[in-house]
Amino acid sequence: MNKEKLTCVQNIDSISGNLYDLSIELWKHPETAFKEHYATKLLINELKVAGFEIEENIAGIPTAFIGKWGVGRPYIGYLAEFDALPAQSQQVITYRQPIKKDAPGHGCGHNLMAAAHLGAVIAIKNEMEANGLPGTVFFYGCPAEEVLTGKVFMARAGVFNDLDCALNFHPGAINGVSLRRLSGLNNVKFNFWGKSSHASTAPADGRSGSDAAELMNVGANYLREHIHSDVRINYVTTNGGQVPNIVPDFGQTWYFIRALKREMVNEVYERLINVAKGAALMTGVNLEIDFQGGCYPTMQNKVLAEVVWRALTEIGPENFTDEELSFASELNKTCTSAGLPAYGVELKTPIHDNVLPLWGEGTFAYNSTDIGDVSHIVPTVMFNTACFNTKANLHSWQVTACAGHSIGLKGMLYAAKVLSAAGIYLVQEPSIIAKARHELNTELAGVSYECPIPDGVLPPIS
């Protein structure tokens, strides 16, 4: 690593205490999707102090914002998230014990994400300013990733269109960059409105919304036999009536449709709508389709992945103490995972302590993220650093515990250094960005991004 990169990393070290404090402050005040008002205020204040221009209320969302600093190209975007998960409250201990029962918590480590991206843009600004480097850095405050729509609404508003590239870090069990693609998704609720009546004395007068929901689920299960094997249909019946002696006048069933390609999500979604219409027709009820949102599959840009991997290996992970290793080891005993074989290696240490080679090319997974939409607009890469024990899965109390522990804080600091170093590489070598754009254009093959959320669907901010 040359002098410029070392200085950039030193910038992160110099503000590490502030980044630790910010991470813990966000961890102590978890807020769920579209309700991240405390986090938004905290991050905006930090950006203003650092000299960034702020644009608020992006895409009509009070918790979406942009911090901007610099002049000219390249335009480099950092995608920060800060929403927490419902019912993931957890103390920083090695057994399950919420701080408050059923309260939210950072079971995906988004408090660490926010702090890492903040540290990165501040360090890059300092480096660019000191060396007279051209370029503009954007900090995107992206709400509601956990419901997979925050960035989608922002994409619909066109806020990513002018970027040259986008970088994102997500807490993980490993240090590395995956080229694996994640699935696109549609999220929809089917509401069936019927007519209530006494179930035993006047059943002929009733029209059951619950029957319609049940018939739809049966039809969806038959549909599974005639769709591609890489499509997933998941559902839960959220309302099927209250008591058996009243014909329910309302039924609701909630579906996720996931697939590797956006067009496959759309195709299966249309077929599922026909199943719902058939269920409504069979039971004589009215159907209301409540589309919650959707997102694109991810497209990891390999050119950018190689830049990030270079930074990961040159900087190297933070060192963990015996106490931290013991904490992670105790947490591993509470997990059912067998060491995350999806990475192609057995993770033998309680905290991952090296950097994996680039992995996952040509494979995909069924989980989803709204970063997929950004990746279809601008060259984008997402990477991981080890912020929790090796056997933990995201959206678990073990991750919440580590996100408030020094384990998570060290992973966050490592990520901030990687984000800042990768940004400096791109500023100094803009030809890399041109190669990344060529790769994306080749992948897209002339197909333009079309937001999966219709214009009439508004962010649920009321």
FENHULIN-V896617 format. One record per residue. N is the residue number from 0. RES is the residue in one letter. PSI is psi as a letter, one per 20 degrees, with the letter a starting at -180 (* if undefined). BURIAL is 1 if it has 24 or more other ideal C-beta (glycine too) atoms within 12 Angstrom, else 0. Layout:
# FENHULIN-V896617
N_RES_PSI_BURIAL, N_RES_PSI_BURIAL
This chain:
# FENHULIN-V896617
0_M_p_0, 1_N_a_0, 2_K_g_0, 3_E_g_1, 4_K_h_1, 5_L_g_0, 6_T_g_1, 7_C_g_1, 8_V_h_1, 9_Q_h_0, 10_N_g_1, 11_I_g_1, 12_D_h_0, 13_S_h_0, 14_I_j_1, 15_S_h_1, 16_G_g_0, 17_N_h_1, 18_L_h_1, 19_Y_g_1, 20_D_g_0, 21_L_g_1, 22_S_g_1, 23_I_h_1, 24_E_g_1, 25_L_h_1, 26_W_h_1, 27_K_i_1, 28_H_m_1, 29_P_p_1, 30_E_p_1, 31_T_r_1, 32_A_p_1, 33_F_j_1, 34_K_k_1, 35_E_l_1, 36_H_h_1, 37_Y_g_1, 38_A_g_1, 39_T_g_1, 40_K_g_0, 41_L_g_1, 42_L_g_1, 43_I_g_1, 44_N_g_0, 45_E_g_1, 46_L_h_1, 47_K_g_0, 48_V_h_0, 49_A_i_1, 50_G_j_0, 51_F_q_1, 52_E_q_0, 53_I_p_1, 54_E_p_0, 55_E_r_1, 56_N_l_0, 57_I_p_1, 58_A_k_1, 59_G_j_0, 60_I_o_1, 61_P_h_1, 62_T_j_1, 63_A_p_1, 64_F_r_1, 65_I_p_1, 66_G_p_1, 67_K_p_1, 68_W_q_1, 69_G_a_1, 70_V_p_0, 71_G_a_0, 72_R_q_0, 73_P_q_1, 74_Y_o_1, 75_I_p_1, 76_G_q_1, 77_Y_p_1, 78_L_n_1, 79_A_p_1, 80_E_q_1, 81_F_j_1, 82_D_q_1, 83_A_r_1, 84_L_q_1, 85_P_q_1, 86_A_k_0, 87_Q_j_1, 88_S_p_1, 89_Q_p_1, 90_Q_r_1, 91_V_m_1, 92_I_r_0, 93_T_j_1, 94_Y_q_0, 95_R_o_0, 96_Q_o_0, 97_P_q_0, 98_I_g_1, 99_K_p_0, 100_K_p_0, 101_D_j_0, 102_A_r_1, 103_P_r_1, 104_G_r_1, 105_H_m_1, 106_G_j_1, 107_C_j_1, 108_G_k_1, 109_H_i_1, 110_N_h_1, 111_L_h_1, 112_M_g_1, 113_A_g_1, 114_A_h_1, 115_A_g_1, 116_H_h_1, 117_L_g_1, 118_G_h_1, 119_A_g_1, 120_V_h_1, 121_I_g_1, 122_A_g_1, 123_I_g_1, 124_K_g_1, 125_N_g_1, 126_E_g_1, 127_M_h_1, 128_E_g_0, 129_A_h_0, 130_N_j_0, 131_G_k_0, 132_L_p_1, 133_P_q_0, 134_G_r_1, 135_T_p_1, 136_V_p_1, 137_F_p_1, 138_F_o_1, 139_Y_o_1, 140_G_o_1, 141_C_o_1, 142_P_r_1, 143_A_k_1, 144_E_h_1, 145_E_i_1, 146_V_j_1, 147_L_k_1, 148_T_i_1, 149_G_g_1, 150_K_h_1, 151_V_g_1, 152_F_h_1, 153_M_h_1, 154_A_h_1, 155_R_h_1, 156_A_i_1, 157_G_j_0, 158_V_i_1, 159_F_i_1, 160_N_h_0, 161_D_i_0, 162_L_q_1, 163_D_h_1, 164_C_r_1, 165_A_p_1, 166_L_q_1, 167_N_p_1, 168_F_p_1, 169_H_p_1, 170_P_q_1, 171_G_a_1, 172_A_i_1, 173_I_r_1, 174_N_o_1, 175_G_r_1, 176_V_p_1, 177_S_p_1, 178_L_j_1, 179_R_q_1, 180_R_q_1, 181_L_q_1, 182_S_q_1, 183_G_r_1, 184_L_q_1, 185_N_q_1, 186_N_o_1, 187_V_q_1, 188_K_p_1, 189_F_o_1, 190_N_p_1, 191_F_p_1, 192_W_o_1, 193_G_c_1, 194_K_p_1, 195_S_q_1, 196_S_r_0, 197_H_p_0, 198_A_h_0, 199_S_h_0, 200_T_h_0, 201_A_l_0, 202_P_h_0, 203_A_h_0, 204_D_i_0, 205_G_q_1, 206_R_o_1, 207_S_o_1, 208_G_h_1, 209_S_g_1, 210_D_g_1, 211_A_g_1, 212_A_g_1, 213_E_g_1, 214_L_h_1, 215_M_g_1, 216_N_h_1, 217_V_g_0, 218_G_h_1, 219_A_h_1, 220_N_h_0, 221_Y_h_0, 222_L_h_1, 223_R_h_0, 224_E_i_0, 225_H_k_0, 226_I_r_1, 227_H_q_0, 228_S_i_0, 229_D_j_0, 230_V_p_1, 231_R_p_1, 232_I_o_1, 233_N_q_1, 234_Y_r_1, 235_V_p_0, 236_T_o_1, 237_T_i_0, 238_N_o_1, 239_G_k_1, 240_G_r_1, 241_Q_g_0, 242_V_q_0, 243_P_i_0, 244_N_j_0, 245_I_p_1, 246_V_o_1, 247_P_p_1, 248_D_j_1, 249_F_p_1, 250_G_q_1, 251_Q_p_1, 252_T_p_1, 253_W_p_1, 254_Y_q_1, 255_F_p_1, 256_I_p_1, 257_R_q_1, 258_A_r_1, 259_L_h_1, 260_K_q_1, 261_R_h_1, 262_E_h_0, 263_M_h_1, 264_V_g_1, 265_N_g_1, 266_E_g_0, 267_V_h_1, 268_Y_g_1, 269_E_h_0, 270_R_h_1, 271_L_h_1, 272_I_g_1, 273_N_h_0, 274_V_g_1, 275_A_g_1, 276_K_h_1, 277_G_h_1, 278_A_h_1, 279_A_h_1, 280_L_g_0, 281_M_h_0, 282_T_i_1, 283_G_k_0, 284_V_r_1, 285_N_q_0, 286_L_p_1, 287_E_p_0, 288_I_o_1, 289_D_n_0, 290_F_o_1, 291_Q_h_1, 292_G_r_1, 293_G_r_1, 294_C_r_1, 295_Y_q_1, 296_P_q_1, 297_T_q_1, 298_M_n_1, 299_Q_p_1, 300_N_o_1, 301_K_h_1, 302_V_g_1, 303_L_h_1, 304_A_h_1, 305_E_h_1, 306_V_g_1, 307_V_g_1, 308_W_h_1, 309_R_g_1, 310_A_g_1, 311_L_g_1, 312_T_h_1, 313_E_h_1, 314_I_g_1, 315_G_q_0, 316_P_q_1, 317_E_q_1, 318_N_q_0, 319_F_q_1, 320_T_r_0, 321_D_h_0, 322_E_g_0, 323_E_g_1, 324_L_h_1, 325_S_g_0, 326_F_g_1, 327_A_h_1, 328_S_g_1, 329_E_h_1, 330_L_h_1, 331_N_h_1, 332_K_h_0, 333_T_i_1, 334_C_q_1, 335_T_i_0, 336_S_q_1, 337_A_k_0, 338_G_k_1, 339_L_m_1, 340_P_i_0, 341_A_h_1, 342_Y_i_1, 343_G_j_0, 344_V_q_0, 345_E_p_0, 346_L_o_1, 347_K_h_0, 348_T_q_1, 349_P_h_1, 350_I_p_1, 351_H_p_1, 352_D_j_1, 353_N_a_0, 354_V_p_1, 355_L_q_1, 356_P_r_0, 357_L_p_1, 358_W_r_1, 359_G_j_1, 360_E_p_0, 361_G_j_0, 362_T_r_0, 363_F_r_1, 364_A_r_1, 365_Y_i_1, 366_N_r_1, 367_S_q_1, 368_T_q_1, 369_D_i_1, 370_I_h_1, 371_G_h_1, 372_D_g_1, 373_V_h_1, 374_S_i_1, 375_H_j_1, 376_I_h_1, 377_V_q_1, 378_P_p_1, 379_T_q_1, 380_V_q_1, 381_M_q_1, 382_F_r_1, 383_N_q_1, 384_T_q_1, 385_A_o_1, 386_C_i_1, 387_F_r_1, 388_N_q_1, 389_T_h_1, 390_K_j_1, 391_A_q_1, 392_N_q_1, 393_L_q_1, 394_H_k_1, 395_S_r_1, 396_W_h_1, 397_Q_h_1, 398_V_g_1, 399_T_g_1, 400_A_g_1, 401_C_h_1, 402_A_h_1, 403_G_j_1, 404_H_r_1, 405_S_h_1, 406_I_g_1, 407_G_h_1, 408_L_h_1, 409_K_h_1, 410_G_h_1, 411_M_g_1, 412_L_g_1, 413_Y_g_1, 414_A_g_1, 415_A_g_1, 416_K_g_1, 417_V_g_1, 418_L_g_1, 419_S_g_1, 420_A_g_1, 421_A_h_1, 422_G_g_1, 423_I_g_1, 424_Y_g_1, 425_L_h_1, 426_V_g_1, 427_Q_h_1, 428_E_m_1, 429_P_i_1, 430_S_h_0, 431_I_g_1, 432_I_h_1, 433_A_h_0, 434_K_h_1, 435_A_g_1, 436_R_h_1, 437_H_g_0, 438_E_g_1, 439_L_g_1, 440_N_h_0, 441_T_g_0, 442_E_g_0, 443_L_h_0, 444_A_l_0, 445_G_i_0, 446_V_p_0, 447_S_q_0, 448_Y_p_1, 449_E_o_0, 450_C_p_1, 451_P_i_1, 452_I_o_1, 453_P_q_0, 454_D_h_0, 455_G_i_0, 456_V_o_0, 457_L_q_0, 458_P_p_1, 459_P_m_1, 460_I_j_0, 461_S_*_0
